């Protein structure tokens, strides 16, 4: 190995940036999300997009 980290390396996790899987987890009532993931739906709603339950 040459010591470089791959893009998928978990040490590259940035909790300050929303991630689609964690946002989805938040919408489903899960526990594995960060403040950025909770704030993202409100940012999307500013553009008129809403998520509705079927």
C-alpha positions as CSV (number, residue, x, y, z in Angstrom):
1,X,0.0,0.0,0.0
2,X,1.1,3.5,-0.6
3,X,-0.6,5.1,2.4
4,X,-3.2,7.0,0.4
5,X,-6.8,6.9,1.5
6,X,-9.5,5.8,-0.9
7,X,-12.6,8.1,-1.3
8,X,-14.7,5.5,0.4
9,X,-12.5,5.6,3.5
10,X,-14.7,6.1,6.6
11,X,-12.2,8.5,8.1
12,X,-13.3,10.9,5.4
13,X,-16.8,11.2,7.0
14,X,-17.9,14.9,7.1
15,X,-20.8,15.3,9.4
16,X,-21.1,18.9,8.4
17,X,-22.3,18.0,4.9
18,X,-25.7,16.3,4.4
19,X,-25.6,12.8,2.9
20,X,-28.6,11.3,1.1
21,X,-28.6,8.1,3.1
22,X,-28.6,9.9,6.4
23,X,-31.3,12.4,5.3
24,X,-33.4,9.4,4.3
25,X,-32.7,7.9,7.7
26,X,-33.8,11.1,9.4
27,X,-37.1,11.2,7.3
28,X,-37.8,7.6,8.4
29,X,-37.3,8.4,12.0
30,X,-34.0,6.7,12.4
31,X,-31.2,7.7,14.8
32,X,-28.1,7.7,12.5
33,X,-28.0,11.3,11.3
34,X,-26.3,14.6,12.0
35,X,-27.5,18.2,12.3
36,X,-26.7,18.9,8.6
37,X,-28.9,16.0,7.6
38,X,-31.8,17.3,9.7
39,X,-31.4,20.8,8.3
40,X,-31.3,19.7,4.6
41,X,-35.1,19.1,4.3
42,X,-35.8,22.6,5.4
43,X,-33.4,23.9,2.8
44,X,-35.1,21.9,0.1
45,X,-38.5,23.2,1.2
46,X,-37.4,26.7,0.4
47,X,-37.5,25.8,-3.3
48,X,-41.1,24.5,-3.0
49,X,-40.2,20.8,-2.9
50,X,-42.1,18.8,-0.3
51,X,-42.0,15.2,0.7
52,X,-45.4,13.7,1.3
53,X,-46.5,10.4,2.8
54,X,-48.4,8.3,0.2
